[in-house]
Amino acid sequence: MKRGFDYSLFLTTLLLVGIGLTMVFSASGILAKERFGDSAYFLKKEVIAGLIGMTGLVVARLLPVKLLSRLSLPLLVISLVLLAVVLFPSIGTKVSGASRWIRIGPLSLQPSEIAKLCLVIFVASVLAKRKERGVRVIPPMVASGLLIGLVLMGKDLGGAAVMGMTLFTLMFVGGARASTLVSELLLACPAFVYLVSSVPYRRMRILSFLNPWEHERGAGFQIIQSYIAFHAGSLFGLGLGDGKQKLFYLPEAHTDFIFSVIGEELGLFGTLTIVALFVIWLFRAFRIALKAVDPFSFYLALGIAVMIGIQVILNLAVVTGMLPTKGLPLPFISYGGTSLMVSLFSVGLLLNISARVNNPRSEG
């Protein structure tokens, strides 16, 4: 390893993934036994995704960064194609009414997770060229808007929100005109209100967020069960594997609401440990961005840090009742193969950039 390789980021990532695999098994074992006759069903799939992700991490660590910049437009096009293809009923797999997955053998691929990283790579490339050669920002942002629009068509409002906030942050840091940013916000706000108000289950999520106890048998059920889990966990939890809410009370216990299971089984101590690990991870990621040796590496590292950070904040806010319920995984921890693979590949890119800090001529 070259000097500058960020071992703290790497070890923190391994800890988060290890905790995630443990909690996925704890949260899903009984459900998997009931549904598939194998308590380790979800764990096995997550381990396979983790192994693929670790391979991707190594590849990303060795990938020439300039090559990634040159491939930014083809990657965007591939993302657009995947997001469009998943909308076809004969190809895309629907879960809870949302067309977000393409099934490949025993595994499922979620194009919106790939699109998040491809968007970061594309925007980082555009902003780097703008800084170096004065390339205009607005036309590429139209392409980014098309990408986010396709994610919305797949009924992934949470994923689109992450992409939109990441895009806005990168444009702001990249020096986009204030008028451009304000116009984007003015266009986004009524569109967001329409997307929420026009879909019945989204309206119910807002109403249940305001007062979940009035909808305890409906839209408020999930967040109430999350409250019960955190309350039962107290300071040190009921013990790993001894939680009750995962026994068919808390929906999506091993995916979006896995942090609630952590709160119940490991208590406040466990949840604060997870938060501390994410704080360390984000600190190292932003530090890598600030020390990057070229504009593209800076925007790429910043975009990855913002993308992961926003997902962490939104997930924790949802499971603690600070935001309305939406489908967003907790990076590295929630069950979700594509999310884990993309997150680990992103870590590889950060490690690549960090290794070049003290050796700027290296493209490894």
VOGU-3710 file (C-alpha; in Angstrom, 3 decimals, decimal comma):
1> mkrgfdyslf> 0,000/0,000/0,000  1,224/3,506/-0,834  1,544/6,182/1,792  -1,735/8,002/2,307  -3,941/4,899/2,209  -6,706/5,599/4,732  -6,684/2,591/7,045  -9,142/4,287/9,424  -11,778/4,493/6,678  -11,106/0,915/5,616
11> lttlllvgig> -11,318/-0,530/9,138  -14,429/1,509/9,969  -16,066/0,159/6,815  -15,203/-3,415/7,792  -16,684/-2,862/11,258  -19,922/-1,473/9,823  -20,226/-4,343/7,342  -19,516/-6,901/10,069  -22,167/-5,383/12,324  -24,541/-5,262/9,375
21> ltmvfsasgi> -24,146/-8,961/8,563  -24,656/-9,866/12,213  -27,787/-7,767/12,529  -29,213/-8,917/9,184  -29,044/-12,507/10,450  -30,527/-11,546/13,813  -33,340/-9,487/12,270  -34,227/-11,852/9,433  -33,554/-15,361/10,752  -37,103/-16,147/11,910
31> lakerfgdsa> -38,698/-14,522/8,852  -36,357/-16,455/6,541  -37,132/-19,727/8,340  -40,857/-19,111/8,039  -40,781/-18,000/4,411  -37,962/-20,053/2,869  -37,240/-22,814/5,389  -33,677/-21,524/5,879  -32,915/-19,092/8,718  -29,702/-18,006/6,968
41> yflkkeviag> -31,390/-17,287/3,612  -31,015/-13,499/3,743  -27,602/-13,724/5,409  -26,247/-15,930/2,619  -27,410/-13,483/-0,044  -25,910/-10,564/1,856  -22,592/-12,401/2,296  -22,452/-13,047/-1,461  -23,162/-9,367/-2,115  -20,482/-8,448/0,425
51> ligmtglvva> -17,899/-10,642/-1,297  -18,758/-9,123/-4,673  -18,599/-5,683/-3,057  -15,161/-6,359/-1,554  -13,955/-7,443/-4,994  -15,363/-4,192/-6,348  -13,562/-2,303/-3,579  -10,231/-3,780/-4,671  -10,956/-2,998/-8,337  -11,968/0,582/-7,498
61> rllpvkllsr> -8,829/0,953/-5,361  -6,641/0,075/-8,377  -8,719/1,782/-11,081  -7,075/4,824/-12,739  -9,114/7,813/-11,597  -8,726/9,644/-14,927  -10,232/6,638/-16,701  -13,305/6,902/-14,479  -13,660/10,559/-15,445  -13,529/9,659/-19,147
71> lslpllvisl> -16,176/6,977/-18,622  -18,578/9,296/-16,778  -20,903/9,860/-19,749  -21,101/6,156/-20,763  -21,817/5,274/-17,116  -24,635/7,823/-17,069  -26,105/6,341/-20,257  -25,891/2,797/-18,820  -27,713/4,010/-15,701  -30,443/5,608/-17,813
81> vllavvlfps> -30,908/2,379/-19,771  -31,093/0,232/-16,614  -33,591/2,592/-14,990  -35,730/2,564/-18,141  -35,541/-1,213/-18,566  -36,636/-1,904/-14,986  -39,948/-0,153/-15,707  -40,959/-2,864/-18,198  -43,214/-5,417/-16,409  -41,566/-8,332/-18,228
91> igtkvsgasr> -38,125/-7,356/-16,876  -38,531/-5,342/-13,680  -39,598/-6,973/-10,443  -42,245/-5,188/-8,382  -42,129/-5,141/-4,592  -44,872/-3,262/-2,692  -45,906/-1,619/-5,967  -42,440/-0,235/-6,763  -40,522/-1,306/-9,897  -36,938/-1,103/-8,676
101> wirigplslq> -35,299/-4,505/-9,211  -33,970/-6,668/-12,023  -33,668/-10,308/-11,027  -30,456/-12,048/-12,117  -30,568/-15,674/-11,010  -30,760/-15,806/-7,211  -29,758/-12,138/-6,888  -31,654/-8,914/-7,528  -30,079/-5,782/-8,990  -31,437/-2,363/-8,011
111> pseiaklclv> -30,495/0,127/-10,773  -31,328/3,185/-8,658  -28,476/2,336/-6,263  -26,055/2,162/-9,194  -27,495/5,397/-10,598  -26,638/7,275/-7,389  -22,923/6,602/-7,790  -22,999/7,128/-11,569  -24,630/10,515/-10,989  -21,840/11,485/-8,589
121> ifvasvlakr> -19,173/10,399/-11,101  -20,865/12,291/-13,949  -21,392/15,521/-12,008  -17,857/15,366/-10,581  -16,486/15,078/-14,112  -18,609/17,995/-15,353  -17,633/20,270/-12,463  -13,941/19,382/-12,814  -14,020/20,254/-16,544  -15,918/23,448/-15,779
131> kergvrvipp> -13,219/24,504/-13,345  -10,427/23,650/-15,767  -11,935/24,718/-19,098  -15,111/26,652/-18,326  -17,608/23,979/-19,439  -21,233/25,081/-18,901  -23,115/23,375/-16,061  -26,772/23,645/-17,078  -26,935/21,100/-19,989  -25,378/18,263/-17,925
141> mvasglligl> -27,782/19,062/-15,106  -30,642/18,375/-17,510  -29,212/14,875/-18,009  -29,014/14,484/-14,242  -32,645/15,552/-13,965  -33,605/12,853/-16,466  -31,822/10,267/-14,312  -33,674/11,398/-11,185  -36,950/11,450/-13,129  -36,565/7,784/-14,083
151> vlmgkdlgga> -35,895/6,917/-10,443  -39,144/8,675/-9,532  -40,992/6,706/-12,205  -39,867/3,578/-10,362  -41,624/5,005/-7,278  -38,358/5,468/-5,388  -38,958/8,886/-3,852  -36,301/8,337/-1,175  -33,620/7,452/-3,731  -34,568/10,449/-5,875
161> avmgmtlftl> -34,349/12,709/-2,803  -30,829/11,453/-2,045  -29,755/12,041/-5,642  -31,314/15,504/-5,739  -29,684/16,630/-2,488  -26,313/15,224/-3,571  -26,581/16,995/-6,915  -27,545/20,281/-5,255  -24,610/20,040/-2,807  -22,070/19,335/-5,549
171> mfvggarast> -23,388/22,195/-7,679  -23,254/24,568/-4,724  -19,667/23,628/-3,872  -18,776/23,663/-7,580  -19,718/27,327/-7,813  -22,969/27,106/-9,773  -24,824/30,401/-10,071  -27,212/31,235/-7,267  -29,977/31,815/-9,825  -29,516/28,253/-11,129
181> lvselllacp> -29,747/26,749/-7,663  -32,759/28,854/-6,670  -34,589/27,977/-9,878  -33,928/24,280/-9,220  -35,386/24,583/-5,736  -38,431/26,482/-7,008  -39,058/23,751/-9,572  -38,401/20,906/-7,153  -40,688/22,063/-4,324  -44,046/21,982/-6,183
191> afvylvssvp> -42,991/18,769/-7,927  -42,233/17,186/-4,554  -45,580/18,331/-3,120  -47,401/16,886/-6,129  -45,538/13,553/-5,904  -46,492/13,237/-2,244  -50,086/14,447/-2,484  -50,977/12,541/-5,649  -50,161/9,085/-4,242  -52,517/7,811/-1,484
201> yrrmrilsfl> -49,948/5,818/0,496  -47,564/8,791/0,550  -50,328/11,046/1,864  -51,027/8,507/4,577  -47,333/8,451/5,521  -47,430/12,222/6,062  -50,594/11,944/8,177  -49,149/9,078/10,205  -45,940/11,049/10,697  -47,909/13,920/12,223
211> npwehergag> -49,810/11,584/14,559  -48,966/7,869/14,161  -51,294/6,845/17,021  -54,324/7,892/14,970  -53,223/5,369/12,327  -51,830/2,640/14,558  -53,489/-0,111/12,513  -52,413/1,390/9,188  -49,673/3,746/8,032  -48,545/4,502/11,588
221> fqiiqsyiaf> -48,033/0,852/12,541  -44,405/0,596/11,421  -43,115/3,680/13,229  -45,023/2,756/16,405  -43,343/-0,657/16,396  -40,024/1,121/15,922  -40,744/3,283/18,995  -41,558/0,136/20,976  -38,270/-1,440/19,896  -36,183/1,530/21,034
231> hagslfglgl> -38,084/1,764/24,315  -37,625/-1,948/25,048  -33,889/-1,733/24,352  -33,259/0,925/27,000  -29,525/1,459/27,697  -27,925/-1,901/26,897  -30,631/-3,796/25,018  -32,347/-7,136/25,448  -29,352/-8,999/24,057  -28,275/-9,951/20,537
241> gdgkqklfyl> -30,938/-12,173/18,993  -33,430/-11,621/21,825  -35,464/-8,816/20,275  -39,238/-9,253/20,012  -40,220/-6,694/17,379  -38,638/-8,701/14,575  -41,128/-11,497/15,340  -43,483/-10,260/12,607  -44,312/-7,026/14,462  -41,872/-4,597/12,819
251> peahtdfifs> -42,169/-4,620/8,996  -38,907/-4,424/7,035  -36,958/-5,259/10,192  -33,856/-6,418/8,288  -33,938/-3,676/5,651  -35,040/-0,075/6,206  -35,733/-0,460/9,952  -32,719/-2,520/10,990  -31,552/0,353/13,222  -34,665/-0,222/15,344
261> vigeelglfg> -33,631/-3,853/15,861  -30,178/-2,634/16,881  -31,813/-0,297/19,385  -33,918/-3,099/20,857  -31,185/-5,744/21,054  -28,104/-3,589/21,768  -29,772/-0,590/23,393  -28,681/3,023/23,413  -25,075/1,858/23,716  -25,357/-0,067/20,435
271> tltivalfvi> -27,095/2,715/18,526  -24,582/5,341/19,677  -21,763/3,021/18,648  -23,218/2,815/15,145  -23,628/6,595/15,002  -20,026/7,072/16,187  -18,738/4,716/13,480  -20,617/6,657/10,805  -19,261/9,955/12,165  -15,724/8,566/11,895
281> wlfrafrial> -16,437/7,240/8,401  -17,806/10,575/7,197  -14,965/12,528/8,805  -12,402/10,408/6,965  -14,336/10,652/3,683  -14,578/14,455/3,827  -10,913/14,619/4,817  -9,981/12,613/1,737  -11,990/15,040/-0,414  -10,247/18,076/1,062
291> kavdpfsfyl> -6,809/16,554/0,415  -7,537/15,347/-3,133  -4,845/16,184/-5,681  -7,114/17,174/-8,597  -10,612/18,675/-9,070  -12,267/15,463/-10,275  -10,993/13,485/-7,282  -12,180/16,258/-4,957  -15,725/16,354/-6,357  -15,898/12,562/-6,571
301> algiavmigi> -14,844/12,040/-2,944  -17,122/14,865/-1,789  -20,061/13,432/-3,733  -19,569/9,960/-2,262  -19,316/11,370/1,263  -22,465/13,476/0,789  -24,374/10,594/-0,844  -23,611/8,165/1,990  -24,058/10,826/4,674  -27,501/11,868/3,419
311> qvilnlavvt> -28,671/8,252/3,360  -27,468/7,713/6,930  -29,159/10,875/8,195  -32,449/10,177/6,399  -32,592/6,536/7,531  -31,914/7,389/11,170  -34,426/10,243/11,029  -37,120/7,952/9,599  -36,720/5,088/12,107  -36,747/7,539/15,033
321> gmlptkglpl> -39,879/9,310/13,757  -38,205/12,587/12,804  -39,205/12,190/9,134  -42,084/10,400/7,374  -41,479/6,758/6,511  -39,671/6,136/3,216  -37,725/3,229/1,784  -34,052/3,992/2,328  -31,467/1,449/3,522  -28,847/2,206/6,152
331> pfisyggtsl> -25,544/1,994/4,216  -23,333/-1,048/4,994  -25,859/-2,364/7,544  -29,333/-2,830/6,035  -30,077/-5,909/3,959  -29,726/-4,998/0,307  -27,189/-6,526/-2,049  -26,916/-3,705/-4,602  -26,663/-1,060/-1,879  -23,835/-2,959/-0,165
341> mvslfsvgll> -21,944/-3,570/-3,420  -22,195/0,060/-4,538  -21,217/1,327/-1,074  -18,120/-0,897/-0,972  -17,139/0,109/-4,507  -17,475/3,744/-3,396  -15,158/3,061/-0,462  -12,641/1,644/-2,929  -12,763/4,918/-4,865  -12,170/6,888/-1,664
351> lnisarvnnp> -9,200/4,666/-0,781  -7,878/5,173/-4,305  -8,035/8,947/-3,896  -6,514/8,833/-0,407  -3,581/6,729/-1,610  -2,723/9,396/-4,192  -2,569/12,258/-1,700  1,129/11,743/-0,949  1,864/10,236/-4,343  0,021/12,446/-6,878
361> rseg> 1,675/10,822/-9,899  0,144/7,471/-9,044  -3,088/6,597/-10,835  -3,552/3,433/-8,732
//
